[in-house]
Amino acid sequence: MSVEQQYIDLFLQCEDMICRHTAPVLNNKRTAGFNHFRELGFPTRKLENYKYTDISQYFAPDFGLNLNRLDVPVNPYEVFKCDVPNMSTALFFVVNDAFYHKELPKSSLPEGVIMTSLKEAALQHPELVEKYYGQLADTSKDGITAFNTAFVQDGVFLYVPKNVNVEKPIQLVNILRGDVNFMSNRRVLIVLEDGAKACMLACDHAMDEVDFLATQVVEVFVGNNAAFDFYELEETHTQTVRASNMYVEQKANSNVLLNGMTLHNGATRNTTHVSLVGEGAEINLCGMAIGDKKQHVDNNTTIEHVVPHCTSNELFKYVLDESAVGAFTGMVLVKPDAQKTASQMTNRNLCATREARMYTQPQLEIYADDVKCSHGSTIGQLDEKALFYMRARGIAEKEARLLLMFAFVNEVIDKIRMEPLKDRLHILVEKRFRGELNKCQGCAICK
């Protein structure tokens, strides 16, 4: 039996159950998603965009799914205690793939802002959710997106009305919890109307030492003159697989910062597709990965310049130790009408051992003649001259190596526009390199 067949059979057997425990708006896309999944299957290395990661192998085991939406016995507000100094956030949780609504943050968001369960939003505001849900995530083009659309039942919905500034950062914590090997399928829909501003920090954690597989599809709509910062921090464990697809659409004069950081994981595949559809739009896309043991991190990005006078800046850095594997594929596509485009893509990678592997493929595809675009990629080891210089001044070799690795990734951390988060990341990354941090130390889950 193929890897896909077990899920095809499961869907056909449980379709009524899946649909009954969610909202009609989500069900409207479900059949198309399932049909496209049957056609596409899970991505394998035979596909150019997945040549460095065979996603299908991770779906082969028999995972449990909570299709009947049974309550998970955990109160995240009791077990998760984020202690980042000076970082006051509106804190929300997703437990596996269900928004936790039994208790909500005491601090309120501005009037008109909606931050809630995707299922509940689709029931209470069906016209609003239907206007955006599934409009960017094309199930006919990607097997993971199709699979997620077929099985998803809940997730997160953030809506910021026109000209509203959400000053307090929104923190979303995704907690994986299970007594047996478990799969979660969550959806995130974010809409910022014209002139709106918001910042979100999403953290992934795993409570239990079982095998977890999480699929995630994120759709982000950023209106004219709107600004959005989105930070993702993955701190799970080596038995966790994450497959995340993010789709972003930016309108005129919008400004978006996306910064994804992988500190602990098993295997991760992140796909990011950004479409700049309004003049003057700017995207800053950053990423960082620290891997050791046999960890695997694959980032695949596409920035699509559709109209003139848009700017994109992209920076990804990897530090790989032991037998870790990293991959980066970045595409900047400049369409014929996108004159006066300014784009820069940089990927720098450090392999600390001969066993570590890094695959990098930066690409430019340009169909306009008045543009300023550049891209570059490097793979190397620690600078022996710098090591010698530091050791000659009394710094032990191990400490010198740690300092050089920390300095290498510091550029990505400094792109963060939340000062308390930036300060905490400096500490976490240093501890990660020193081997003092097996998981996040900011919560009761990981202590």
C-alpha positions, 0 to 999 in steps of 0.5 A: 500500500502506498503512503498516500492510500492510508490517508485516502482510506481514512478520509473516505471513512471519516469524512462525515466526522471531519466535517461535523466537527468544524465549520462549513466554510472550511468544508467548502474547500475540503473536497477539492483539497482531497481530490488534489491530494489524490492526484498529487500525493505527498511530495518526493525528491522527484519534484524539483522543489522538494529535491532535498527533502522526501516529505512522503517518508515522514507520513509512512508511520501510523499516526493518531489524529484527533478527528473527533475533537476530544479534549486534550487534558492540559491547561497551557496557561498553567504549564507554559510560563513565558519569562522573557523580561520586558516582553508583554504579549497577548498570549494564545495557545493552539494545543495540537491543532485546536485553538485553546478557548477555555481561557483567554488572555486578560489583556484585551486587544483593540476594538474590532481586532479578532484573534480566535479559533479559525473554526469559531471565526468561520461560524461567527463571521462566515463571509469574512473568513470565506473571502480569504480562506484558501485564496492564496493556498492553491491545493492544485500545486502542492501536496502538503497544502492539499493534504492539510486542506482535506484534513484541517478542522481548526486553527487560528484567525487574526483580523486587524481592521483598517487603520488599527494599530495592535501595539501589544505583540501577539504570542501564539504558542503551538503545543504538541501533546500526545501519549501516542505518536500523533499528527496535527493539521493546523491552519492560520489565516491572517488579514490586515486591512489597509493601514493596519499594524500588528506583530506576531510571535509563533513558538512551536513546543513539544510536551511529550517524548513521542513522534509528532508530525505537524502540517501547517498552512499559513495565509497572510493578507497585508493591505495597502500601507499596512505593516506586519512582523511575523516571527516563528521559533521552532523549539521541539525535539528530534522526534518531531517533523514539521511541514509548513507552507506560508503564502503572503500577499502584499498590497501597495506600500505595505511592509512585512518582516518574516523571520523564521528560526529553527533551534531544535527539531527533528526534520523541518520543511518550510515553504514560503511564497510571497507575492508583491502585488502593489507598488511600493511593497517591501518584504524582509525575509529572514531565517536561521537554523542551528542543527546537529545530530541528524537534524534536517532543515529545508527552507524553500522560498519564492518572492514574486515581484508582480508590479513596479517599485517593490523591494525584497531583502532575503537573508538565511543562515545555517550552522550545521554540526555533527551529521545535520543536513540543511537545504536552502532554495530561494527564487526571486521572480521578476515579472515583465511589468515589475520595472524598478524592482530592487531585490537582494538574496543572501544565503550563508552556511557554516558546516562545523564538521565534515559529516554535515551537509548543506545544499543551496540553490539561489535563483533569479528569474527576471523578465524586466530590464530596469531592475537591481537584483543580486543573489549569493551563497556561501558554504564554509567552515570556521575561519582558521585564521580567526581561530588562531588569532583568538587562541593567541590571545588566551581564548580556549579553542572551544570557546573561540569556536562558540564565539565565531558561530554565535557571531555568524548567526547574529546578523539574522537575530539583529533583524528582529524588531522586538528588542526583548525577543532579540535579547532573549534569542541572543541568550538562547542561541548562545546556550544552544551552541554551548549544549546547555539548551536541549529545549526552550527554558522559558516555560514549565513544559521544558524545565 
